[in-house]
Amino acid sequence: MLHRLFASGADLRGCHMALSSTLTQRRYWAKPKKRPKVGQGFHEKAQKWRDEYLLDRHRVLADSLRAYVEFSASKRAEPWDTRFRPFDRVEKDGVYVLMRYLMEDKFQLCNYHHRPVKRLFCNVGLLGPQVTTRARWKPYRYATNPATAVKADRIFQKDKTLYTHGHND
């Protein structure tokens, strides 16, 4: 590369050997040595790392499953949005009457988790299509809040080390 910039090939034909050593790249630091992957020491270290890694994965899995079970078993905030029909009525009127007398026990069983609640509403023929077609639901992040949560910033404090796809408190 360098000899092409400064001189033609004909000029350098005679002194090719003299210039080849000056044009090679020099390293000003020690080349890192490859760690040997044979021998007793490597196998001991590798096995120790493997065991620690496996234990760590087991711990993460156990924590994640525990958090998911706690999330599933605890009561959530009501998933419907009270700003829109048919949930914009007084709690003694309209949909709320049916909910209280026909569906309350089922809501308690599913802990007000938003997906089973929506499915239950789809099955109630007395309400007609208005819940499934007109009703609005809280956004996913707010619907999965615990029932005791008072602020929206609770949703941003979830533990990110758990692998539950957001299904943890």
N, C-alpha and C positions, 0 to 999 in steps of 0.2 A: 504494500500500500504506500509506504513512505517513498520507496525508490521511484515509483511511478510519478510522484509529484515533482521531485527535484531533478531527476535525470532520466534519460531514455534507457531502454534495456541494453542498447549497444554500448553505452558508456560503462555500464556496470558488469559486462560479461567477464572481464578479466578479474575483477576483485569481488566476486560473489561471496567467496568464503570469508573474506575480511569483514564484509558488512553484515553478514548473517547474524553474527554474535551481537552486534550493536543494535540490531533492529528487533531482537526478540524482547518480549515483554519481561520486565523484571518485577519480582514480588518483593515488597519491602516489609512484609510481615511473614510470620511463620505459617506455613501451610498447615491447616488443621489436620491432625492425624485421625484416621478412621479408627473407631473403636472396634477391637476385634470381636466378632460375633461367634467365636468358638471358645471353648474352654470352660472350666468350672465356674470362674468368677462371673462370666456373662450369664450363664444359666441360673445361677443363684439370684443375681440382681433381677433378671427378667421374671423369674418365678415370684419373687417378692413383689415386684410391681404389679404382676398379674393378679396376685391375691388381694393386694390393697385396692386395685381398681375394681375387682369383682365385688368386694365388700362395700365399696363406695356406691356402686351401681345398685346393689341390694338395698342399701340404706335409702337411696333416692327413690327407688321403686316403692318401698314400704311407706315412706313419707307421703309420696304422691297418692298412693291408694288410700291411706288414712285420711288425707285431706279431701279426697274425692268422696269418700263415704260420709265424712262429716258434712260436706257440702250438700250431698243428696238427702241426708237425714234431717237437715235443719230447715226451718221455715224461711221462705223468701218473701220479698215485697210483692204486693199485688201487681200482676203483670199488665192489667188494663190501664189505659190512659183515661182519666176521668174528665179530660177536657173535651172529649168527643162523644157523639151518640154511640150506643145507647147508655153509656155509663155516666153521662153528664147529669143524670137525674138526682133527686134527693134519695138518700139511702133507704127510704121506706116505699119507694115507688119503682115501677117498671121492672127492669132486669134484676134489680136487687132483691125483689120479692121472690122470684124464681130461684135466684142464687141461694138465698137464705134457706128456703124450705126444701128445695130439691137437690141442691148441689153442695151445700156447705160441708157435709160429711166427706164427700169425695175430694173437695179442695183440701180438707184437713189431711186426708190420706196422702195426697200428692204434695203436701207442704207448699202449695201455691207456686210450684215450679211452672215456668211459663209454658212449656210445650204441652205437658198433660192438661193444663187448664184450657189451652186453646182447643185441644182435641175434645175435651169434655163439652165445650161450648158447641162444637160442630155436631155433637150427638143429641143436643137438646132441641127437639122439633118444635116445642112450644114457643121458642124465641123466634122461629122463622130464620130467614137467611141474614137478618140484619147484623148479628154479631160477627158472622164470618165475613160479610161484605162491607159493612160500614164501620165496624169498631176499629179503633186504633189501639195499638199496644205500645207499651213503654219500650224504648230501645233495649236491645239485649243486655247491655252492661248494667242498666238500671234495674231491669227485671230480675237479674240474678243477684241483686243486692240482698243481704240478709234482711229479715223483716224488722229487725231492731235498728237498722242503719238509718241515720237521720240526715247525713250529708252525702252529696254525690261524690266527694273526693275519696270516699271509701273504696271506690272501684279502681283507683289508681295506686292503691297501696298493697296490691296482691303480691304474694310471694312468687317471684319469678324463677326460683330454683326448683319448683315442683313442675312435673310434667303432667298436668291435668287439663290442658287446653283451656285454661281460664275457669275451670269448674272447681275452684277452691276459694276460701274466704281469706 
